[in-house]
Amino acid sequence: MVRARQVKRGAAIGGLVLTLVATSALAAPKRPAPATARAVHEKLVVLDTHFDTPANLGRPGWSIMDRHSASVDGDQVDYPRMVEGGVDGGFFAIYTPSGPATPEGDRAARDFGITRAVQIREMVAKHADVFTLALTADDALSAAAHGKRFVFLSMENGYPFEGDLSLMKTFRGLGVTMMGITHFKNNALGDSATDTPKWHGLSPLGREAVAEANRLGVVIDCSHASDEVLRQTVALSKAPIILSHSGMRAVHDHPRNVSDADALLVAAKGGVIQINAYSAYMVPPPAPNPARDAAAKELMSGYMRMDAMTGAEKRAL
């Protein structure tokens, strides 16, 4: 059973290696006592590979230094709870919603992505006593050794750079070390797992993006990508890839989840899969419910605007 995630030293693109650390009860007659489990947890360098927390950074009055409540406002991550939970850091996602494949849409996505990257960096700079920007595995280890939380930058959706692949270098310069290809919808780079196939995998531009990521030392994230995109990326990439927040199709048959055969391809490449704890990708609904699905879709459209909401508006949502 996976109990923690650990950053370890080693050779990899950008100096970044992600290794899953598993604890085993095979040698013990019973599960360890909670105090023992916590002691093991504290000895590890523990990270989450997909924090959606940056969506809050543009909201008036919101601070990562305040304790929030998942039951009140939906927020799951902040500095007090990272300390309490023994989480040393992770990848803070620059999530960009899918939009129109037009020059105007590409420019808006570019500007949105750059703004979010700057907001993450400003958060780190403002609270430099407890946070530090991480570009390599050694940066993360050093931060943890000094009692700070490390912040890697990642991109969820390649929409911000699909109009100009030279922007991948721009985002790399801002500190991004992991980039995803798609999100809920297809884009100019490739097919989404939750859209009707257009390219049947990577587009020609998407293949160029894979090569550019390798050149820049950026980890490619195939979460949200179609099965064909995943297989083609594994075949094309010169470095391991990651699925930063996905699930297993054998547990729940959802297109966002990965089959056992494809998981083995990722593993053979030296990559890893981090399990998504979102219930929609873990358990099926009790029965078909079109009315519920329509209501959930409408609700999610509000969720996509959450970064501009006040605290009261977000609680209402």
C-alpha positions in Angstrom: 0.0 0.0 0.0 1.3 3.4 -0.9 1.8 5.4 2.3 3.9 8.3 1.2 5.7 9.9 -1.6 9.4 10.7 -1.4 11.8 12.8 -3.5 15.1 11.0 -3.9 18.5 12.0 -5.5 19.4 10.6 -8.9 19.8 11.2 -12.5 16.7 12.5 -14.3 15.6 15.4 -16.5 16.0 18.6 -14.7 17.5 16.7 -11.7 14.0 15.7 -10.8 13.2 12.1 -9.7 9.9 11.0 -8.3 9.8 7.7 -6.4 6.9 6.1 -4.7 7.8 4.8 -1.2 5.8 1.9 0.0 5.6 0.5 3.5 4.8 -3.2 3.9 3.2 -5.1 6.7 4.5 -8.4 5.4 7.2 -8.7 8.1 4.9 -7.6 10.9 2.1 -9.6 12.5 -0.2 -6.5 12.7 -0.4 -2.9 11.5 2.0 -0.5 13.2 0.6 1.6 16.0 -0.5 5.1 14.9 2.5 6.7 16.8 4.9 4.4 14.9 3.2 5.2 11.6 3.5 8.9 12.2 7.2 8.5 13.1 7.9 6.8 9.8 5.9 9.4 8.0 7.9 12.2 9.6 11.2 10.6 8.4 10.1 10.8 4.8 10.1 13.7 2.4 6.4 13.7 1.6 4.8 15.5 -1.4 1.6 15.8 -3.3 2.1 15.9 -7.1 -1.1 18.0 -7.8 -2.1 20.9 -5.6 -5.1 22.9 -7.1 -4.4 25.4 -4.3 -3.1 28.2 -6.7 -6.7 28.7 -7.9 -7.2 30.5 -4.6 -4.3 32.9 -5.0 -6.2 35.5 -6.9 -9.1 35.6 -4.5 -9.5 38.7 -2.3 -8.3 38.2 1.2 -7.3 34.6 0.8 -4.0 33.6 2.4 -2.2 30.2 2.4 -1.0 31.1 5.9 -4.6 30.9 7.3 -6.2 27.7 8.3 -9.2 27.0 6.1 -11.9 24.3 6.2 -12.8 21.8 3.5 -16.3 21.5 5.0 -16.9 25.3 5.1 -15.2 26.6 1.9 -13.8 23.6 0.2 -10.2 24.5 0.7 -8.0 21.4 1.4 -4.5 22.8 1.5 -2.9 25.6 3.5 0.3 26.1 5.5 -1.1 25.1 8.9 -2.5 21.9 7.6 0.6 21.0 5.6 2.5 21.2 8.8 -0.1 19.3 10.7 -0.3 16.6 8.1 3.4 16.2 7.6 3.4 17.3 3.9 6.7 18.8 3.0 5.6 20.3 -0.3 4.6 19.4 -3.8 3.6 20.6 -7.3 1.4 23.7 -7.3 -0.6 23.6 -10.5 -1.1 26.3 -13.0 -4.5 25.1 -14.1 -5.9 26.8 -17.2 -9.5 26.0 -18.3 -10.0 24.8 -21.9 -11.2 27.5 -24.2 -11.5 28.4 -27.9 -8.8 27.4 -30.3 -8.3 30.9 -31.7 -5.5 33.4 -31.6 -7.5 35.4 -29.1 -8.1 32.3 -27.0 -4.4 31.3 -27.1 -3.3 34.8 -26.0 -5.8 34.7 -23.1 -4.6 31.3 -22.0 -1.0 32.4 -22.2 -1.7 35.5 -20.1 -3.7 33.5 -17.6 -0.9 30.9 -17.2 1.8 33.5 -16.8 -0.3 35.4 -14.2 -0.8 32.2 -12.2 2.9 31.4 -12.3 3.7 34.8 -11.0 1.1 34.5 -8.2 2.7 31.3 -7.0 6.1 32.8 -7.0 4.8 35.9 -5.2 3.3 33.6 -2.5 6.7 31.9 -2.0 8.5 35.3 -1.9 6.0 36.8 0.6 6.3 33.8 2.9 10.0 33.0 2.3 10.4 32.1 6.0 8.3 29.0 5.5 8.2 28.3 1.7 10.9 27.9 -0.9 10.8 27.5 -4.7 12.1 24.1 -5.9 13.5 23.4 -9.3 15.4 20.2 -8.5 15.1 17.2 -6.2 18.0 18.6 -4.2 16.1 21.9 -3.6 13.2 19.9 -2.1 15.5 17.9 0.1 17.3 21.0 1.3 14.0 22.8 2.1 12.7 19.8 4.1 16.0 19.6 6.0 15.6 23.3 7.0 11.9 22.9 8.0 10.5 24.7 5.0 7.7 23.7 2.6 9.0 23.3 -1.0 7.0 24.6 -4.0 7.4 23.0 -7.5 5.4 24.6 -10.3 3.4 22.4 -12.8 1.0 23.2 -15.6 -2.3 21.4 -16.0 -3.3 21.8 -19.7 -1.0 22.8 -22.5 -3.5 25.4 -23.7 -1.2 28.4 -22.5 1.6 27.3 -24.9 -0.2 25.6 -27.7 -0.2 28.7 -29.8 3.5 29.1 -29.6 5.8 26.3 -28.3 8.5 28.8 -27.5 6.4 29.7 -24.5 7.4 26.4 -23.0 10.8 27.9 -22.5 9.1 31.0 -20.9 7.2 28.8 -18.4 10.4 26.8 -17.7 12.1 30.1 -16.9 9.3 30.9 -14.5 10.1 27.6 -12.7 7.7 25.1 -14.2 9.2 21.6 -14.1 6.1 19.5 -15.1 3.7 20.2 -17.9 0.4 18.4 -18.8 -0.8 18.1 -22.4 -4.6 18.4 -22.2 -7.5 18.8 -19.8 -11.2 18.0 -20.2 -11.2 19.0 -23.8 -9.0 18.3 -26.8 -6.6 21.0 -27.8 -4.0 21.7 -30.5 -1.6 19.3 -28.8 -3.7 16.2 -28.5 -6.8 14.4 -27.4 -8.3 14.5 -23.9 -9.5 11.4 -22.2 -13.0 13.0 -21.8 -13.5 14.3 -25.3 -14.3 12.8 -28.7 -11.0 11.9 -30.4 -9.8 14.4 -32.9 -6.1 13.6 -33.4 -6.2 9.9 -32.3 -3.4 10.7 -29.9 -0.9 13.5 -30.2 -1.2 16.1 -32.9 2.0 16.9 -35.0 2.4 20.0 -32.7 2.0 17.7 -29.7 4.8 15.5 -30.8 7.0 18.6 -31.1 5.9 19.6 -27.6 7.1 16.2 -26.2 10.5 16.7 -27.8 10.7 20.3 -26.5 9.8 19.2 -23.0 12.6 16.6 -23.1 15.0 19.3 -24.3 14.0 21.8 -21.6 14.2 19.2 -18.8 10.4 19.2 -18.1 8.5 16.2 -16.9 5.5 15.4 -19.1 2.2 14.8 -17.3 -0.3 12.6 -19.1 -3.1 13.0 -16.5 -6.3 13.9 -18.5 -4.7 12.7 -21.7 -6.4 10.0 -23.9 -5.1 6.4 -23.9 -3.5 7.0 -27.3 -1.8 10.2 -26.1 -0.4 8.3 -23.2 1.0 5.5 -25.3 2.4 7.8 -27.9 4.1 10.0 -25.3 5.7 7.0 -23.6 7.0 5.8 -27.0 8.3 9.3 -28.0 9.7 10.7 -24.8 13.3 10.2 -24.0 12.6 10.5 -20.3 10.1 9.0 -17.8 6.6 10.5 -17.7 4.2 11.0 -14.8 0.4 10.8 -14.3 0.3 13.3 -11.5 -3.4 12.7 -10.5 -5.0 9.7 -12.1 -6.7 6.4 -11.1 -6.8 2.8 -12.0 -9.4 1.6 -14.5 -9.6 -1.8 -12.9 -10.9 -0.1 -9.7 -13.4 2.2 -11.6 -13.9 2.2 -15.3 -13.6 5.9 -16.1 -11.8 7.3 -19.2 -9.6 9.5 -16.9 -8.2 6.3 -15.3 -5.4 4.2 -16.7 -5.6 0.5 -17.7 -3.3 -2.0 -16.2 -1.5 -2.5 -19.5 -0.9 1.2 -19.9 0.3 1.5 -16.3 2.9 -1.2 -17.1 4.0 0.9 -20.1 4.5 3.9 -17.7 6.4 1.8 -15.2 8.6 0.3 -17.9 9.6 3.8 -18.9 10.6 4.6 -15.3 7.5 6.8 -14.7 5.0 6.9 -11.8 1.3 7.2 -11.3 0.0 9.2 -8.3 -3.5 8.2 -7.3 -6.3 10.8 -7.5 -8.5 10.9 -4.4 -11.4 12.5 -6.2 -14.4 10.2 -5.7 -15.8 10.5 -9.2 -12.7 8.6 -10.4 -12.8 6.0 -7.7 -16.4 4.8 -7.3 -19.3 4.7 -9.7 -22.6 6.5 -8.9 -25.2 4.1 -7.4 -27.4 4.3 -10.5 -27.7 6.4 -13.7 -29.0 9.8 -12.8 -29.2 12.3 -15.8 -30.7 15.0 -13.6 -27.8 14.8 -11.1 -25.3 14.8 -14.0 -26.8 17.9 -15.5 -26.8 19.6 -12.1 -23.2 18.6 -11.4 -22.2 20.0 -14.8 -23.8 23.3 -14.1 -22.2 23.4 -10.7 -18.7 22.7 -12.2 -19.1 25.6 -14.5 -19.3 27.8 -11.4 -16.3 26.0 -10.0 -14.2 27.1 -12.9 -14.8 30.7 -11.9 -13.8 30.1 -8.3 -10.6 32.0 -8.4 -12.5 35.3 -8.8 -15.0 34.6 -6.0 -15.1 36.1 -2.6 -15.1 33.7 0.4 -18.9 34.0 0.8 -19.5 33.2 -2.8 -17.3 30.2 -2.7 -19.0 28.9 0.5 -22.3 29.3 -1.4 -21.0 27.3 -4.3 
